Amino acid sequence: MKFRAIVAILTISIFVLFALVVKYSYDLKISESKLLESNTELKQQKDEIDSLYEVNKSHLEALSRATDSIYFNVAKTTNSFKSYKSYLSNFGQEGDYYIKTLVNINALYPKTGYVQLKESSGRTLYKKFEDTKGFPDEPVMLDGVPSISKNNLYISNMDMNVRNGVMGKPEFPNTSRNGDVIFRNQMVKVIGEVIESGSTKWVHIAYGNR
């Protein structure tokens, strides 16, 4: 009797365990199905987000190009160093009109000559222009003429005559004044290396009207 009772209990336990396994298997399939559906929905949502991102990216690029063009056209219409500097500050080398801007700035400095950068007393006659965001690190050669850069723009501390050569240097036979004056606070572009003459320093510059 005890044996039969034990067998009966074991049989019932096996059936119960089997039923539980079946139930858990069924629940697992349901969960797996729901997970697959959830993954499908997530993939669809991701695809929609990616699509929206591409659309927005395209719109932003179009807006950026339009803004780039507007900035340049305003600068071109004004045709001043300040307006071109604003374009470079906003767009820099990534701008569609970067090189054209450098070319147009070069046109603002059509004249050349020599000026004294530092006197024998040590007094500096020019100060470096520092607001150069978006400017090239080194001059870009444009039709044989160097562009502006982060290091070649200077502002005069006083009115000064422009000369045809460097005084005190035999390789410059003509050092007379060329008739132009660089006025106080006028900007010039240095287009050559510093030339030492005795205890003074000179530079070859490009400049325009005041």
Backbone torsions as a table, in degrees:
resi	resn	phi	psi	omega
1	MET	NA	-44.8	178.8
2	LYS	-60.9	-40.2	-179.2
3	PHE	-62.7	-45.4	179.1
4	ARG	-62.6	-39.4	179.4
5	ALA	-63.4	-42.5	179.3
6	ILE	-63.8	-43.3	179.1
7	VAL	-62.2	-41.4	179.5
8	ALA	-62.7	-44.1	179.7
9	ILE	-62.8	-44.5	179.6
10	LEU	-63.2	-40.3	179.7
11	THR	-62.8	-45.6	178.6
12	ILE	-62.0	-42.1	179.9
13	SER	-61.6	-40.5	179.2
14	ILE	-63.9	-43.0	178.8
15	PHE	-63.1	-41.8	178.9
16	VAL	-62.7	-45.6	179.3
17	LEU	-62.5	-40.4	178.8
18	PHE	-62.4	-43.9	178.8
19	ALA	-61.0	-40.8	178.7
20	LEU	-64.9	-41.6	178.4
21	VAL	-61.7	-44.3	178.3
22	VAL	-60.4	-44.9	-179.8
23	LYS	-62.8	-46.7	-179.8
24	TYR	-64.5	-36.8	177.5
25	SER	-64.1	-43.0	178.7
26	TYR	-63.3	-46.7	178.2
27	ASP	-60.1	-37.8	-179.8
28	LEU	-65.5	-40.7	177.9
29	LYS	-64.8	-41.1	177.8
30	ILE	-61.4	-44.8	179.6
31	SER	-63.6	-40.9	178.8
32	GLU	-63.6	-40.5	178.8
33	SER	-63.0	-45.1	178.8
34	LYS	-63.6	-38.2	179.5
35	LEU	-64.9	-40.7	178.2
36	LEU	-63.9	-41.6	178.1
37	GLU	-63.3	-42.5	179.3
38	SER	-63.1	-42.8	178.5
39	ASN	-63.2	-38.7	178.3
40	THR	-64.1	-43.0	178.6
41	GLU	-64.2	-41.9	179.3
42	LEU	-63.4	-40.7	178.5
43	LYS	-63.3	-41.2	178.4
44	GLN	-63.9	-41.8	178.2
45	GLN	-64.2	-41.5	178.3
46	LYS	-61.8	-44.2	179.3
47	ASP	-61.1	-39.3	178.7
48	GLU	-66.3	-42.2	178.8
49	ILE	-63.9	-43.7	178.6
50	ASP	-61.2	-40.4	179.7
51	SER	-65.0	-43.5	178.1
52	LEU	-64.0	-38.5	178.8
53	TYR	-61.0	-44.4	179.8
54	GLU	-64.1	-39.8	178.7
55	VAL	-64.7	-47.4	179.8
56	ASN	-64.4	-39.0	178.1
57	LYS	-61.1	-42.7	179.0
58	SER	-63.3	-42.4	179.0
59	HIS	-64.6	-42.5	-179.9
60	LEU	-64.6	-39.4	178.3
61	GLU	-64.9	-40.7	178.4
62	ALA	-64.9	-40.6	178.6
63	LEU	-65.7	-40.6	179.2
64	SER	-62.6	-42.8	179.1
65	ARG	-64.1	-39.9	179.5
66	ALA	-65.6	-42.7	178.7
67	THR	-64.3	-42.1	176.9
68	ASP	-55.6	-49.2	-178.6
69	SER	-63.5	-41.4	-179.8
70	ILE	-63.4	-46.5	179.8
71	TYR	-58.1	-46.0	-177.6
72	PHE	-66.1	-42.6	-179.3
73	ASN	-63.4	-36.9	175.8
74	VAL	-65.1	-44.6	179.0
75	ALA	-62.3	-43.1	-178.8
76	LYS	-64.4	-39.7	179.2
77	THR	-65.9	-43.5	178.4
78	THR	-71.3	-37.5	178.3
79	ASN	51.4	52.6	178.2
80	SER	-129.3	158.2	177.8
81	PHE	-59.5	-39.8	-178.4
82	LYS	-60.7	-44.3	-178.0
83	SER	-69.9	-39.1	177.9
84	TYR	-69.1	-35.2	177.4
85	LYS	-63.6	-37.4	177.8
86	SER	-62.9	-40.6	178.1
87	TYR	-62.4	-47.8	-179.4
88	LEU	-63.4	-36.7	179.7
89	SER	-64.1	-34.9	-176.7
90	ASN	-86.9	-32.1	-173.3
91	PHE	-120.7	-27.0	177.9
92	GLY	55.1	-145.7	-176.8
93	GLN	-70.9	-14.1	178.6
94	GLU	-81.3	-11.6	-177.8
95	GLY	-67.7	143.4	178.9
96	ASP	-65.4	-22.8	-175.5
97	TYR	-114.4	27.1	-177.3
98	TYR	-59.2	-55.0	-178.3
99	ILE	-65.7	-41.0	179.1
100	LYS	-61.2	-36.8	177.7
101	THR	-64.2	-43.6	178.3
102	LEU	-63.1	-39.6	178.0
103	VAL	-62.3	-45.0	-178.5
104	ASN	-66.8	-35.2	176.5
105	ILE	-66.2	-40.1	177.8
106	ASN	-57.0	-36.5	-178.5
107	ALA	-66.3	-18.4	178.3
108	LEU	-77.6	-10.6	-177.8
109	TYR	-125.5	67.9	-173.7
110	PRO	-81.0	-18.2	-176.2
111	LYS	-97.2	155.7	177.1
112	THR	-134.6	157.8	178.8
113	GLY	178.8	-172.3	-178.1
114	TYR	-121.8	138.6	176.9
115	VAL	-135.3	157.6	177.9
116	GLN	-81.8	129.1	-179.3
117	LEU	-91.9	-35.6	-177.7
118	LYS	-145.0	133.4	-179.2
119	GLU	-81.4	167.1	179.4
120	SER	-64.9	-23.2	178.9
121	SER	-75.7	-11.6	-177.9
122	GLY	99.9	-7.0	-179.8
123	ARG	-69.9	129.0	178.7
124	THR	-87.7	131.3	-173.8
125	LEU	-98.2	-10.0	178.1
126	TYR	-135.7	150.5	174.2
127	LYS	-119.0	146.4	-177.2
128	LYS	-72.0	138.1	176.4
129	PHE	-81.3	124.7	-170.4
130	GLU	-103.6	-19.9	-174.8
131	ASP	-81.6	77.4	-170.4
132	THR	-120.9	31.7	178.7
133	LYS	-59.5	129.0	179.1
134	GLY	88.0	-7.6	179.3
135	PHE	-76.2	153.5	175.4
136	PRO	-67.2	147.1	178.6
137	ASP	-64.4	-37.8	178.0
138	GLU	-125.4	152.7	179.9
139	PRO	-58.0	140.7	174.9
140	VAL	-98.1	128.4	-179.5
141	MET	-78.1	121.9	-177.8
142	LEU	-125.0	105.5	-175.8
143	ASP	55.2	40.6	177.0
144	GLY	81.5	2.6	-178.2
145	VAL	-116.0	128.4	179.8
146	PRO	-70.9	140.8	178.2
147	SER	-81.1	178.0	170.4
148	ILE	-67.4	160.5	176.2
149	SER	-150.9	-176.4	-179.7
150	LYS	-70.0	-14.5	-171.5
151	ASN	-124.8	7.1	-174.8
152	ASN	-121.9	18.0	176.3
153	LEU	-109.3	132.0	-178.5
154	TYR	-134.1	153.4	178.9
155	ILE	-117.4	132.4	-176.7
156	SER	-73.1	138.5	176.9
157	ASN	-87.4	-10.1	-177.4
158	MET	-161.6	165.8	174.7
159	ASP	-66.5	138.9	-175.7
160	MET	-151.6	138.5	177.5
161	ASN	-74.6	146.7	175.5
162	VAL	-97.7	137.7	-177.9
163	ARG	-116.7	164.1	-179.8
164	ASN	-82.6	-11.2	-179.7
165	GLY	-163.9	-179.1	-178.2
166	VAL	-94.1	123.6	179.8
167	MET	-67.6	137.8	178.3
168	GLY	87.0	5.3	179.0
169	LYS	-116.8	119.4	-176.8
170	PRO	-62.4	-23.8	179.9
171	GLU	-73.7	-4.2	175.9
172	PHE	-117.5	89.6	-177.9
173	PRO	-67.9	-26.5	-179.6
174	ASN	-112.9	108.0	-179.8
175	THR	-117.7	19.8	-178.7
176	SER	-70.1	163.7	176.2
177	ARG	-69.9	140.1	-179.6
178	ASN	-92.5	3.6	176.1
179	GLY	98.2	-10.6	179.8
180	ASP	-97.7	156.4	178.4
181	VAL	-128.6	132.4	170.3
182	ILE	-90.4	118.7	-175.8
183	PHE	-87.2	161.5	178.5
184	ARG	-56.6	134.2	-179.2
185	ASN	72.8	8.1	175.6
186	GLN	-82.3	142.5	-178.9
187	MET	-93.1	142.1	176.1
188	VAL	-131.8	159.1	177.3
189	LYS	-112.6	123.0	177.7
190	VAL	-78.8	127.0	-175.6
191	ILE	-117.4	14.9	178.3
192	GLY	-156.0	177.8	178.8
193	GLU	-73.8	158.2	175.9
194	VAL	-66.1	134.0	-179.1
195	ILE	-109.7	121.2	178.7
196	GLU	-91.1	133.1	177.2
197	SER	-132.7	100.7	-173.5
198	GLY	65.7	-125.7	178.6
199	SER	-101.0	11.4	178.0
200	THR	-106.3	163.6	178.2
201	LYS	-128.7	137.2	-177.7
202	TRP	-126.7	160.9	175.9
203	VAL	-142.6	151.0	173.0
204	HIS	-88.2	127.4	-174.7
205	ILE	-125.5	159.3	168.0
206	ALA	-114.3	141.2	-176.8
207	TYR	-153.5	167.4	178.4
208	GLY	-130.3	-154.2	176.9
209	ASN	-75.9	161.4	-176.3
210	ARG	-62.1	NA	NA
